[in-house]
Amino acid sequence: MSVPLPITAIDLVKAVDAAVKAADDEPARGVDALNHLAKQTVTANMLVATGAGKKIKKLAKSEDAAVAAAAKKVVDAWKESVKRDQAAEQAAADLRRTTSGADATTSGAGGVALPSLRTDSASGAGDP
């Protein structure tokens, strides 16, 4: 199963605002919009910066049971998305930490040892 690329913050704000409006005006359309949002990959920073999570949590308390259920589905999906993102960030940090101590023969080669390059004088093939 492939993970979709994260939605941009601007698109997230637009989609959440559209879902909120749709849920208020026509709950069935709101549920469709929320189902679409549940499929989006988001980061914790994005949710904090946009306030999108707060808006969806508010919809999770909707009097319309279908809207509330769809909003709860979004909250759960986004929690998983944030967990995946944080795990990926941690793995990248761990990888940087373990490769930052690499010696000169491996740096820049993706961890593959490079042969030592010697000049003739260093290899013992001295001058005549």
Residue pairs with C-beta under 8 A, 6 or more apart in sequence:
3 41
3 84
4 39
4 40
4 41
5 41
6 40
6 41
6 42
6 43
6 46
6 85
7 15
7 40
7 41
7 42
7 46
9 46
9 49
9 50
12 40
12 42
12 46
12 50
12 52
13 50
13 52
15 33
15 36
15 37
15 40
16 37
16 50
16 52
16 55
16 56
17 55
18 33
19 30
19 33
19 34
19 36
19 37
19 56
19 59
20 30
20 55
20 59
22 29
22 30
22 32
22 33
23 29
23 30
23 31
23 33
23 34
23 59
23 62
23 64
23 67
23 71
24 30
27 64
27 66
27 67
28 66
30 59
30 64
30 67
30 70
31 66
31 67
31 70
34 56
34 59
34 67
34 70
34 71
34 73
34 74
35 70
35 73
37 56
37 74
38 70
38 73
38 74
38 77
38 78
39 77
40 78
40 81
41 81
41 84
41 85
42 52
42 78
42 81
42 82
42 85
43 81
43 82
43 85
44 82
44 85
44 86
46 52
47 53
47 78
47 82
53 75
53 78
56 71
56 74
56 75
56 78
57 71
57 75
59 67
59 68
59 70
59 71
60 68
60 71
60 72
60 75
61 68
62 68
62 71
99 111
102 111
105 113
105 114
105 116
106 112
106 113
106 114
120 126
121 127
